[in-house]
């Protein structure tokens, strides 16, 4: 496969009424090589795609490339380019997080206090995937201080994600939530704290989380039950 033929196949893909009919055949051709010219072409076509579903498919084909180290370095260098859109920067952060790359953690830490919501959001999520107990203080700062309740929620659940990979972080996470919850008034943020503690201790305080992430339950009651539990747990 040469680049010119690949470009032709991409044009054909864009002209299809339903890109699903040809996207996986195109994927096989696109991923035949991890040479620089193929990677450059792969990245360049993202700016040409208008269909959201096709964009997401093509973007995440990077995660299926064979030479992960080459791909990680390529995406990191693309992130460094000054003309990159906020969306592409955010997508690179999440892609590198999906790859569990140290580059992902590095740029997540760089952007976790960004003025841009999406960059903070992706950075919080990626730090949950790639972080260790040493990174909990960064997430705690976001859980306490982010201006968006949803992002304070995601900071709490990112701590839970770290716990999945580093179970010894449990006590530190519980301590952070124990100190943060009393002053928190936002239901989203409190929900993140409650479901995190429920998972850490295998307890039920009244908040239910479905397989698809849907949440139900009385947050105020759950907060009270959680704090009663943590009062005993933290002090014993």
N, C-alpha and C positions, 0 to 999 in steps of 0.2 A: 504493500500500500504506500503510495506517495501522497504528499500533502495536497497536490493539485486535485487528485482523485477524491481525497477526503473532503476537500472544499466543495466539490461537485455533489457528493453524497449529502452534505449538509444542506446545500441549496434545495435538493430534492426533498429532504426532510421538512424544511420550512414550508414547502409548497403543498404538503400533504394535508388533507382535510382533518385527519386525526393523526397527530404525530405519534401516538401510541403504536400505530401500525408499523412504524419504521425505526423507532428510537432504539430498540435493543439490537437490531442489526447494525445500526450506526455505532452503537456503543462498542461492539466487537471490533469494528474497524478503528475507532478512535483510540482504543486501549491497546492496539497492537504494539505500540512502542512508547517508551518513556523518554525518548530523545527530546532535546530542547525544542526542536521545531514542532513536535507533536504537542508538547505541553503548552507552548506559546499559542498554538492554534486553538487548543482546547479552552484556554482562558479567554482568548480574544472573542470567541463566538458568544460568550455569555452576554456581552453588551448588545448583541444583535437579536436576542430572543425576546419576543414580546409575550409569549404564552407562559404563564406562571408555572404550570406543571412541567412543561418542557424545560424551563430554566432550572427548576429544582433537580430534575433528573440529570441534566448535563453537569450541573454543579457537583452533585454528589458522586458522579462517575469518577471524580478525582480520588475518592476514598477506595475505589476498586482497582486502582492502578497497582501494578506488581511491585515496583520499587518504591516502597513507602518513604525511605530516607530521601530519595531524590525528589519525590513529590512534596514532602514536608519543606525541604529547603527552597524549592521553587515557589511554593505558596508564601513562605515567609518573605522571600525577596519581592514578590508581587505586593505584599502588604506594605513594604517599605516605599513603594512608589508614591510620589506626592500627588499624582493626578487621579488616584483611585477614589471612587465614590464611597460614601459612608456605607451604603448597602454592601458593596463588595468587601470592604474592610470587615464588616460584621460577619459576612458569610465566611471569610477566610478564618476569622477567629473560631467560628463554630466548626468549620471543617478540620482545622488543626486539633481542636478539642476532640472531635470524633476519632481522629487518628491517634489520640492520646499522646500528642507530640509535646515535647518540652517547649517548642516554639509557641504552641498554643497557650501554654501557661504563662510564658513570658509576656506575650502581647495582651493576654487577658488582664494580667496585673497592671500593665501600662494603661489600660482603658477602663478599669473598673470604677474609676471616679470621673469618667468622661461627662461632659455636659450633654451628650447625646444619649437618649434613652436606650436606643437599640444597642449601642456599643456597651453600655453598662449591663444591659440584660444578657447579651451573649457572653460577656466576660464573667458574670456571676455564674452562669450555667457551666461554662468551660472550666472555671476554677473548681467547681464541684466535681467535675469529671477527672481533673488532672491534679488536684491539690492533695496535700497531706495535712496532718495535724498542725504543722507549722503555718499553714495558710488560713487557719480558722479565724485568726484575729482580723484579717482583711475582710472576710465575710461578715464577721461580727460588726465591724465598723459600718458596713453597708446595711446590716440589719437594724442598726441603731439610727443611722443618719440619712439614709437615702430618702429623697423627697417623695418618692413614689411607693405607696403601700404594696403594690404588686412586686416591686423589686425587693422590698424588705422581706416579703413572703419568699421570693426565690432565693434570697440569701440564706434564709433558715433551711429551706429544703436542699440547698447546695451543701450545707453542713451535713445533712443526712446522707447525701451522696458520698461525701468524704468518709463518713462512718462506714458505709458499705464496704469501702476499700481498705479502711484503716480502723478496725473496731476499737482500738485502744483510745481513739479520739472521743469516745462516748462521754466521759465525765466532763471534759472541757466544753463540749457542745452543750450539755445539760446546764452547766454553769452560766454560759453565755445567755441561753434562753431564759433561765431563772432570773437573771438580772434585767433582761430586756422586756419581758412580757408585762410586768406590772405597769410600766409607763406607756405601753402600746395601746392605742385606741382603734386602730384600723383593722377591720375584720379580715381582710386579705392577709395582712402581715401576721395577725394572731393565728390564722388558720395554718400558715406555714410552720409556725412554732409548735402548735399542738400536734400536727400530724408527724412532725419530726420526733418529738418526745414519745408519742404513741409508738412509733416504730422502734426507737432506741430501746424502750423498756417493755415492748410487747404489751402495752396497756390500751384500754379503751376509755377515752374521755368524752366520747359522744360525737366526734367528727368522723365521718366515713368518706373514704377515698376509693372511687371505683377503679377498675382496671384501666379505664380511659382517662383517669384524672379528674372526673367529676366529683365535686365536694358537696356534702350535705351534713346538716347538724347545726345545733345552736352553739355559736362560737363563744358567747359570753359564759354559758354554763361550762363549756369545755375548758375555757381558760381557768375558771375557778377550780375545777377538778384537777387540772394539771398543776396549778400552783400549790394546792393542798398536798398533792403527791410529791412535788419537788421540795416543798418545805421540809418534809420528812427525809427525803432521799439525800438532799444536799447537806443537811445538818447531821446526818448519821454517818 
